[in-house]
């Protein structure tokens, strides 16, 4: 079932669609790893075809540790996608990563546990020792940053994403540890997704939407609420289509 998919987008919390896109086709797939999180929607931007998948399902029914990351990426691969832009909703740790900021990280630290994190899980599968020193594909990262600049959308270039287990948010002590480790952002879905994309040979980059200050990082020390998270994501979601348009023009 291979077709020409110029870019696949995986949407995170609060990003269940791309405002302004109209779906032309919908695919419901079964992969060798089972079913993905939901249907894959196909839209057209100019002359390019874009695939979209809601990571948590379109009704946000899947917590981070229960997402079938392997099926998600395999389904996009089976449809012909070779470039994947992950939209990750995150908390901000570093001072430049406050709410409503967009960032394109260049590093990641994996604090998750118990998730199937490789294509090599089944007996008889070839063992893949992929180079993961630079976890995001630099050419795609650069293209995303250029697209943001061309679209006039402010973005922070670089940063380290700390991937935690969830679904609960982190304690202040845990965030303090992540800060000591060098993390600027914290989320729950960055891994194993990035590693699996590397094993599948996909170009992969993350565009992080900072939805809130991480625990202990807000100068006002306000409680983090889902309403705040979703409102902040919604407020910047209008930037996504212009970024995609410039990315695909390039």
Secondary structure by P-SEA (a helix, b strand, c coil): ccccccbbbbbcccccccccccccccccccccccccccbbbbbbcccbbbbbbccccccccccccccaaaaaaaaaaaacccbbbbbcbbbbcccccccccccccccccccccccccccccccccccccccccccccaaaaaaaaaaaaaacbbbbcbbbbbbbcccccccaaaaaaaaaaccccccccaaaaaaaaaaacccccccccccccccccccccccccaaaaaaaaaaaccaaaaaaaaaaac
